[in-house]
């Protein structure tokens, strides 16, 4: 879905999630940065803060990654507001320097589309 949105011109994706204490440390930042870099978009991965008394304990660590996959804003496991400067023009710069979207070989494969 991320590549579909990037192809349509999207420059910022927001993913809500609640990884647990096993998968969170291993995958939360990795997947956020990968989605940002491979689709050349800003990605905000938003998680609830950790509550040790809840029935499900989330990893937390809301974060924001730029189109190069660099983390530009990050919380820890506590309740916080994360701020970051989002420069949509920077997305265009990144896409110009490495034209991933323009170089996709859609003549070799097709994407599934929803029936109208």
TAURHU-V11065 format. One record per residue. N is the residue number from 1. RES is the residue in three letters. D_CENTER is the distance of its C-alpha to the mean C-alpha in whole Angstrom. Layout:
BEGIN
{{N	RES	D_CENTER} {N	RES	D_CENTER}}
END
This chain:
BEGIN
{{1	UNK	11} {2	UNK	8} {3	UNK	11} {4	UNK	14} {5	UNK	12} {6	UNK	12} {7	UNK	15} {8	UNK	16} {9	UNK	15} {10	UNK	12} {11	UNK	10} {12	UNK	8} {13	UNK	6} {14	UNK	6} {15	UNK	6} {16	UNK	10} {17	UNK	11} {18	UNK	14} {19	UNK	14} {20	UNK	18} {21	UNK	19} {22	UNK	20} {23	UNK	16} {24	UNK	14} {25	UNK	16} {26	UNK	16} {27	UNK	12} {28	UNK	10} {29	UNK	9} {30	UNK	10} {31	UNK	7} {32	UNK	4} {33	UNK	6} {34	UNK	7} {35	UNK	5} {36	UNK	5} {37	UNK	9} {38	UNK	10} {39	UNK	9} {40	UNK	10} {41	UNK	8} {42	UNK	6} {43	UNK	3} {44	UNK	5} {45	UNK	6} {46	UNK	9} {47	UNK	12} {48	UNK	16} {49	UNK	18} {50	UNK	20} {51	UNK	24} {52	UNK	26} {53	UNK	28} {54	UNK	26} {55	UNK	26} {56	UNK	23} {57	UNK	22} {58	UNK	18} {59	UNK	16} {60	UNK	15} {61	UNK	13} {62	UNK	11} {63	UNK	9} {64	UNK	7} {65	UNK	7} {66	UNK	9} {67	UNK	9} {68	UNK	11} {69	UNK	9} {70	UNK	11} {71	UNK	10} {72	UNK	12} {73	UNK	12} {74	UNK	13} {75	UNK	15} {76	UNK	17} {77	UNK	18} {78	UNK	20} {79	UNK	20} {80	UNK	19} {81	UNK	17} {82	UNK	14} {83	UNK	15} {84	UNK	14} {85	UNK	15} {86	UNK	13} {87	UNK	15} {88	UNK	15} {89	UNK	18} {90	UNK	16} {91	UNK	13} {92	UNK	17} {93	UNK	18} {94	UNK	16} {95	UNK	16} {96	UNK	20} {97	UNK	20} {98	UNK	18} {99	UNK	19} {100	UNK	17} {101	UNK	17} {102	UNK	20} {103	UNK	21} {104	UNK	20} {105	UNK	23} {106	UNK	23} {107	UNK	27} {108	UNK	27} {109	UNK	25} {110	UNK	24} {111	UNK	21} {112	UNK	22} {113	UNK	22} {114	UNK	23} {115	UNK	27} {116	UNK	28}}
END
